[in-house]
């Protein structure tokens, strides 16, 4: 469920960043992850840039249950830049 919340937040941030003359939404993404993820979760956000695309890569380590620790997960999201 946490990975889906990360993916949803990254999609929202990338689609907002892709709008013409829109500011980068990296801070929005960080605030949303801080509020939505469990307190023990750790993550890194990196901006992705390809020709005509903008996006974010989120590496996360989510808390486990007892002795079970989940592996590092990675979410990459791209959106096409709006050009006017």
Z-matrix of the N, CA and C atoms (Angstrom, degrees):
N
C 1 1.444
C 2 1.541 1 110.32
N 3 1.332 2 117.46 1 -39.61
C 4 1.464 3 120.17 2 -179.83
C 5 1.520 4 111.87 3 -64.22
N 6 1.335 5 116.88 4 -36.74
C 7 1.467 6 119.84 5 178.55
C 8 1.525 7 110.15 6 -64.65
N 9 1.321 8 117.24 7 -36.58
C 10 1.466 9 120.50 8 177.49
C 11 1.531 10 111.07 9 -66.67
N 12 1.325 11 117.33 10 -36.29
C 13 1.470 12 120.23 11 177.04
C 14 1.525 13 110.31 12 -67.27
N 15 1.339 14 117.01 13 -38.80
C 16 1.465 15 120.81 14 176.85
C 17 1.522 16 109.98 15 -63.22
N 18 1.323 17 116.65 16 -45.68
C 19 1.468 18 121.41 17 -179.48
C 20 1.524 19 110.79 18 -61.48
N 21 1.335 20 117.05 19 -43.92
C 22 1.462 21 121.13 20 -179.39
C 23 1.526 22 111.37 21 -63.62
N 24 1.329 23 117.08 22 -42.60
C 25 1.464 24 120.72 23 179.10
C 26 1.528 25 111.15 24 -66.02
N 27 1.340 26 117.33 25 -39.88
C 28 1.469 27 121.17 26 179.08
C 29 1.518 28 111.11 27 -66.49
N 30 1.319 29 117.55 28 -39.22
C 31 1.474 30 121.39 29 177.76
C 32 1.529 31 110.17 30 -63.18
N 33 1.329 32 116.68 31 -45.00
C 34 1.475 33 120.35 32 179.59
C 35 1.523 34 110.69 33 -62.07
N 36 1.324 35 117.40 34 -43.66
C 37 1.470 36 120.77 35 -179.05
C 38 1.524 37 111.21 36 -66.96
N 39 1.329 38 117.85 37 -42.74
C 40 1.469 39 121.05 38 -179.94
C 41 1.524 40 111.14 39 -65.40
N 42 1.317 41 117.35 40 -42.02
C 43 1.470 42 119.04 41 -179.14
C 44 1.522 43 111.27 42 -67.85
N 45 1.325 44 118.25 43 -32.99
C 46 1.466 45 120.73 44 176.29
C 47 1.524 46 111.10 45 -71.37
N 48 1.339 47 117.18 46 -38.98
C 49 1.465 48 121.42 47 179.24
C 50 1.521 49 110.85 48 -66.41
N 51 1.328 50 117.50 49 -31.20
C 52 1.461 51 121.83 50 -176.16
C 53 1.523 52 113.19 51 -71.74
N 54 1.320 53 118.16 52 -16.88
C 55 1.461 54 120.45 53 -179.48
C 56 1.519 55 110.81 54 -66.05
N 57 1.314 56 115.80 55 145.79
C 58 1.457 57 121.33 56 -179.84
C 59 1.527 58 110.55 57 -59.37
N 60 1.317 59 116.52 58 131.31
C 61 1.462 60 124.59 59 177.20
C 62 1.533 61 113.47 60 61.93
N 63 1.328 62 117.98 61 20.87
C 64 1.465 63 121.33 62 178.01
C 65 1.525 64 109.70 63 -86.52
N 66 1.322 65 117.55 64 144.28
C 67 1.463 66 119.30 65 175.57
C 68 1.524 67 109.96 66 -71.46
N 69 1.317 68 115.83 67 160.59
C 70 1.457 69 120.80 68 177.55
C 71 1.524 70 109.34 69 -63.75
N 72 1.305 71 116.73 70 138.51
C 73 1.459 72 121.84 71 -176.11
C 74 1.530 73 113.14 72 -101.93
N 75 1.321 74 116.98 73 20.77
C 76 1.459 75 120.87 74 179.30
C 77 1.524 76 112.81 75 -59.49
N 78 1.325 77 117.24 76 -41.38
C 79 1.472 78 120.67 77 178.91
C 80 1.523 79 111.03 78 -66.96
N 81 1.345 80 116.73 79 -38.04
C 82 1.466 81 121.00 80 175.81
C 83 1.523 82 110.09 81 -59.85
N 84 1.326 83 116.85 82 -44.86
C 85 1.460 84 121.51 83 179.89
C 86 1.523 85 110.73 84 -62.42
N 87 1.324 86 117.89 85 -44.67
C 88 1.462 87 120.93 86 179.78
C 89 1.537 88 111.20 87 -62.39
N 90 1.323 89 117.79 88 -43.69
C 91 1.474 90 120.58 89 178.55
C 92 1.518 91 111.07 90 -62.90
N 93 1.322 92 116.25 91 -41.17
C 94 1.466 93 119.48 92 -179.15
C 95 1.528 94 111.47 93 -66.67
N 96 1.335 95 117.29 94 -41.19
C 97 1.455 96 120.06 95 177.54
C 98 1.527 97 110.89 96 -65.84
N 99 1.327 98 117.54 97 -39.29
C 100 1.465 99 120.82 98 177.63
C 101 1.527 100 111.42 99 -59.49
N 102 1.313 101 117.13 100 -39.56
C 103 1.468 102 120.08 101 -176.95
C 104 1.530 103 113.16 102 -83.40
N 105 1.337 104 118.32 103 -28.98
C 106 1.465 105 120.65 104 -173.98
C 107 1.526 106 114.84 105 -92.47
N 108 1.326 107 117.91 106 -29.62
C 109 1.466 108 120.58 107 -175.09
C 110 1.523 109 111.40 108 -87.06
N 111 1.354 110 116.94 109 156.84
C 112 1.467 111 119.67 110 175.86
C 113 1.525 112 110.66 111 -59.27
N 114 1.315 113 115.89 112 154.12
C 115 1.463 114 120.95 113 -175.06
C 116 1.529 115 112.68 114 -61.92
N 117 1.319 116 119.24 115 -30.41
C 118 1.462 117 122.11 116 -177.87
C 119 1.529 118 113.47 117 -86.23
N 120 1.312 119 117.87 118 -0.18
C 121 1.467 120 120.91 119 179.04
C 122 1.528 121 109.92 120 -72.68
N 123 1.327 122 115.46 121 143.25
C 124 1.464 123 119.75 122 173.23
C 125 1.524 124 107.83 123 -121.86
N 126 1.313 125 116.08 124 145.83
C 127 1.460 126 119.35 125 -177.71
C 128 1.515 127 110.08 126 -155.71
N 129 1.335 128 114.26 127 160.02
C 130 1.463 129 122.64 128 174.42
C 131 1.515 130 107.29 129 -130.56
N 132 1.320 131 116.48 130 138.44
C 133 1.464 132 121.93 131 178.47
C 134 1.520 133 108.49 132 -115.96
N 135 1.315 134 115.76 133 130.51
C 136 1.469 135 121.43 134 176.21
C 137 1.517 136 108.77 135 -127.58
N 138 1.317 137 114.71 136 142.55
C 139 1.468 138 119.52 137 176.04
C 140 1.516 139 109.23 138 -81.12
N 141 1.322 140 116.41 139 141.38
C 142 1.457 141 122.75 140 176.03
C 143 1.515 142 108.06 141 -113.45
N 144 1.307 143 116.60 142 141.71
C 145 1.456 144 120.62 143 -179.24
C 146 1.519 145 108.79 144 -142.85
N 147 1.294 146 116.10 145 121.48
C 148 1.464 147 122.85 146 174.74
C 149 1.525 148 106.25 147 -131.69
N 150 1.300 149 116.70 148 166.71
C 151 1.460 150 119.47 149 -177.33
C 152 1.532 151 110.63 150 -60.68
N 153 1.328 152 116.26 151 115.79
C 154 1.460 153 122.19 152 178.87
C 155 1.518 154 114.12 153 80.60
N 156 1.326 155 117.70 154 2.74
C 157 1.462 156 121.03 155 -178.17
C 158 1.526 157 110.31 156 -129.79
N 159 1.316 158 115.80 157 149.30
C 160 1.462 159 122.27 158 169.99
C 161 1.520 160 106.98 159 -130.04
N 162 1.312 161 116.34 160 155.46
C 163 1.449 162 117.79 161 179.90
C 164 1.510 163 112.76 162 -175.02
N 165 1.324 164 114.31 163 -174.68
C 166 1.449 165 121.79 164 -179.28
C 167 1.520 166 109.82 165 -138.09
N 168 1.314 167 114.63 166 148.81
C 169 1.463 168 122.57 167 173.76
C 170 1.521 169 106.38 168 -120.21
N 171 1.322 170 116.59 169 126.67
C 172 1.460 171 121.45 170 -179.77
C 173 1.524 172 108.18 171 -119.31
N 174 1.320 173 116.42 172 117.49
C 175 1.460 174 122.83 173 172.85
C 176 1.516 175 106.43 174 -99.41
N 177 1.342 176 117.00 175 129.44
C 178 1.458 177 118.83 176 -176.73
C 179 1.523 178 111.74 177 -137.71
N 180 1.307 179 115.02 178 148.39
C 181 1.456 180 124.21 179 171.85
C 182 1.517 181 105.16 180 -123.54
N 183 1.330 182 115.89 181 111.05
C 184 1.462 183 120.68 182 -176.03
C 185 1.524 184 109.87 183 -97.69
N 186 1.327 185 117.54 184 152.71
C 187 1.459 186 119.90 185 -178.85
C 188 1.528 187 111.26 186 -66.03
N 189 1.322 188 116.20 187 146.79
C 190 1.460 189 121.90 188 179.16
C 191 1.515 190 111.15 189 -104.09
N 192 1.327 191 114.71 190 -174.47
C 193 1.459 192 121.07 191 178.78
C 194 1.524 193 108.54 192 -111.47
N 195 1.322 194 117.36 193 115.80
C 196 1.456 195 121.20 194 178.25
C 197 1.520 196 112.21 195 63.20
N 198 1.330 197 116.60 196 -125.02
C 199 1.463 198 121.27 197 -178.68
C 200 1.524 199 112.68 198 -81.75
N 201 1.317 200 118.36 199 -13.42
C 202 1.469 201 121.84 200 -178.30
C 203 1.517 202 109.80 201 -82.79
N 204 1.304 203 116.51 202 119.99
C 205 1.465 204 122.23 203 177.93
C 206 1.529 205 108.87 204 -117.02
N 207 1.320 206 118.00 205 122.78
C 208 1.473 207 119.85 206 179.20
C 209 1.526 208 110.95 207 -68.80
N 210 1.304 209 115.07 208 158.67
C 211 1.456 210 120.03 209 178.83
C 212 1.527 211 110.14 210 -79.91
N 213 1.298 212 114.88 211 170.66
C 214 1.454 213 121.52 212 177.23
C 215 1.531 214 108.52 213 -67.08
N 216 1.318 215 117.61 214 130.60
C 217 1.461 216 120.45 215 177.90
C 218 1.523 217 109.93 216 -110.48
N 219 1.314 218 115.26 217 152.03
C 220 1.464 219 121.77 218 -178.43
C 221 1.518 220 109.38 219 -130.62
N 222 1.326 221 115.96 220 132.26
C 223 1.463 222 122.35 221 176.07
C 224 1.518 223 107.33 222 -123.64
N 225 1.337 224 116.71 223 126.29
C 226 1.479 225 122.30 224 175.13
C 227 1.512 226 108.06 225 -119.52
N 228 1.335 227 114.85 226 132.03
C 229 1.455 228 120.85 227 -178.67
C 230 1.523 229 108.58 228 -134.08
N 231 1.328 230 117.09 229 133.04
C 232 1.461 231 123.02 230 175.88
C 233 1.519 232 109.64 231 -123.79
N 234 1.324 233 115.30 232 150.12
C 235 1.471 234 121.90 233 172.57
C 236 1.523 235 107.75 234 -136.70
N 237 1.324 236 115.97 235 145.36
C 238 1.471 237 120.96 236 179.54
C 239 1.529 238 108.97 237 -75.37
N 240 1.340 239 115.51 238 132.61
C 241 1.458 240 120.60 239 178.97
C 242 1.521 241 111.10 240 -68.39
N 243 1.321 242 116.05 241 136.91
C 244 1.456 243 121.05 242 175.65
C 245 1.530 244 107.91 243 -79.43
N 246 1.313 245 115.73 244 131.48
C 247 1.471 246 119.98 245 178.22
C 248 1.516 247 108.29 246 -124.05
N 249 1.314 248 114.50 247 131.92
C 250 1.466 249 119.32 248 -179.88
C 251 1.508 250 108.40 249 -113.42
